[in-house]
């Protein structure tokens, strides 16, 4: 049988595509269980850590968990880990098992979506093979590794298909599709209304607008009205549930608080966005590589393929939006809306941190993947022979991404390995250490990789002291009851240099042991740092005393060593004390400031002391300091809910002399 005859047979094409899919899926499983360990990070570890908290607290929304950007993670991968926690301790194996399950769901939703594109079965199978092969290191990480953007892709596919079914199914079956669409929109919106609007509803309505365009639009309008009603109602209910739930849990702001860029920054972002898109398609060569070599030639092919694919993807979206087929217009409009929304945000706002345009291109991963599916799965019968050969050739190039060993995006590339991290965990275990603290990227991932044998909680260095990083973490991790016995700080050299060791040892004592493991240092303390370092625990177990010091949190004042105080002279205005931004739970409290003023007349107000939270937006108490020499000023207040950033401030106004010695926070 001639090769040409083989390639012209749809059945054999399907078998070849299925073979590629099977190979890539096996490699995807290997990637999730083995290779991804090398770059497994704390954002990926969240699914295991959150599931562990859900299991330990017996609550879907664990008490004390700190969500970010109003993202409640209703539909997230921790749902797969949660039931397994009843049988196994949180570990990387649980992560990988659920990773495979999520990958199957993603591929299944993509298969359902590609049924709307009209291509042959072999094209749809080939598209799955391309996606399962990873396309690039960025897509592998975003869609299957961390999987957050894979879930967004899955939900976009499901909403698109459910909407189409809701408009075109037999009349007696449409209520079922309306109900499924309504429930899915409620859950997506409950997770995060802002994301739901940008990722699902805006693109969906763009698709509906394209669907209605053209002649004989009235029947299509009647079919789309229930869809609009179901999605609007679902969004309203989901948003209401989200607002109510956020009043019951902790939430921290992040990139959700976006700001506009100036025009020059927008122009720069256009170039960075193009860089990110080419990288998502695996087209950015490794810098410094030899051009005249097998890896160099392969990199040239991938760069050329990425550029061609971007042109084809844009052209395909436009052609579908202009198609005579309402189905094609609907799908094209939906993908166009999703791409336009995130390209706009990417270029014009602070949502994307362009210091790393390749990494931040993850926001564009769902739209890029959908546009790629349009190119691969649209019918080839109407295309020219050259166009068909080009699409198939590019698809085969991407489908073999996972098996080309020298390709940095290959799932078997040696760069995925990370023996240094394995050695770090082995050394921590050998030292008998089981509970400690490190910065974000060295905390959650190491905890999961150790199988929970070494629990490392995330902190950040603020004003020279390690403080809890309440970002995708639980408040109870930082309570003294979380661990009794030795704890440790795991720091890089730069992080260790930023610690004010004099202040830290004042609270927690000298480290009893110290060691270097690779590029990191380990400082071991006799007891849990949460017991002694201020601001860690929400429960005030003993009075918190902050003494004035030459290197304290201040903007004015000179240190008087003989009086152990800070002094601001007339004409000096500013903070003699601010911070320490501590977490404080419900209860009744008093704050006593050791601060005195001198002025003529004695009734002159020379300073103000106050207790505030939320950067001063929440004022809990204020008192004036007069120039009569009174040495202590007390403010009493009550909290009916915890505050995360309590400050006790002394503000000199420059009208007299102010002497500050310290402040004490006590429970009443």
Buried (B, 14 or more C-beta within 10 A) or exposed (E): EEEEEEEEBEEBBBBBBBEBBEBBBEBBBBBBBBBBBBBBBBBBBBBBBBBBBBBBBEEEBBBBBBBBBBBBBBBBBBBBBBEBBEEEBBBBBBBBBBBBBBBEBBBBBBBBBBBBBBBBBBBBBBBBBBBBBBBBBBBBBBBBBBBBBBBBBBBBBBBBBBBBBBBBBEEEEBEEBBEBBBBBBBBBBBBBBBBBBBBBBBBBBBBBBBBBBEEEEEEBEEBBEBBBEBBBEBBBBBBBBBEEBBEEBBBBEEBBEBEEBEEEBEEBBEEBBBBBBBBBBBBBBEEEEEEEEEBBEBBEEBBEBBBBBBEBBBEBBEEBBEBEEBBBBBBBBBBBBBBBBBBEBBBBBBBBEBEEBBBBBBBBBBBBBBBBBBBBBBEBEEEEEEEBEBBBEBBBBBBBBBBBEBBBBBBBBEEBBBEEBEEBBEBBEEBEBBBBBBBBEBBBBBBBBBBBBBBBBBBBBBBBBBBBBBBBBBBBBBBBEBBEEBBBBBBBEEBBEBBBBEBBEEEBEEBEEEBEBEEBBBBBBBBBBBBBBBBBBBEBEEEBEBBBBEEBBBBBBEBBEEEEBBBBEBEBBBBBBBBBBBBBBEBEBBBBBBBBBBBEEBEBBBBBBBBBBEEEEBEBBEBEBBBBEEEEBEBBBEBEEBBBBBBBBBBBBBBBBBBBBBBBBBBE
